[in-house]
Amino acid sequence: MSKKRIVIALGHKALGTNLPEQKAAVIDTSQIIADLIEKGWQIALVHSNAPQVGMIHTAMNEFSRQHEGYTAAPMSVCSAMSQGYIGYDLQNGIRSEMIRRGIYKPVSTILTQVMVSPYDDSFYTPIKKIGRYMNREEADQEEAKGNYVTEIPGKGWQRIVSAPKPVSIVEIDAIRTLLDAGQIVICCGGGGIPVLEQGSRLKGASAVIEKDLAAGLVATETDAEVLLILTSVSNVTLNYGTNEEKAIDSMTTAQAEEYIRQGHFEFASMLPKIQAAVTFLKAGKGRRAIITSLDKAIDSLDGKAGTILQ
């Protein structure tokens, strides 16, 4: 059987929101991954990390507040930590499921840095909420450090960071090499560690990257056949949340761009998924992008479920 390459973007449901939920969720996710391996797919995984990186950020900051001599961790470091412990659980879960089926194949997690542009507009309009709720005094202290905060009615204030677009993947050669060697690769966790190029150095950016856009870039750079974006819904819909909501089984890139222009897709959830799919499809021929839920993943590849973009 000829090898087929797929890049999978795992959403929150595939990982849970805390350590116990993550360990339980990884069991189900690993079964789907093993099913795809048995069907001859080469696999690269990109996962979300919003609950996990928020937990790490809060824990590190609170610890530094309560213990003299310790410092808060910047967002880039928190992102790196989340890649490590999510990758650890995914590696072990997938490995265990494969061994149970008699499959012996290495699983590798790559600590992945993703280059962003210092001129990205998002640095001036941060939108991603991170960390715990603060009182006004704590919010003022954050602003004094140069960080952005926003008021959450009835809850307090919360830090917000930018979400720049991924420009390039620093470790892309390693990702390609491992895929070519037949390994399962976990990379660009949480969208990757956002970094800015400063001469010969890479400096971590106080930002997060949309994991779906990063997955699309991985798929493009590794010449994947399929970009599979797994989320909480089985299909993309038009007129979401209204009485005229309608599920879409398939669409072209032209149709997707028109739906974007009409404002059908929510800015912080479905829109990045559609944008990632369109960019990936436009970068090559003979490709598919699929958006669906974890339980529909296998059926979607057979054209029996999900929203398929071609």
Summary of the structure (lengths in Angstrom):
residues: 310
radius of gyration: 19.5
end to end distance: 23.7
largest distance: 62.4
contacts: 1051
relative contact order: 0.15
helix: 43%
strand: 25%
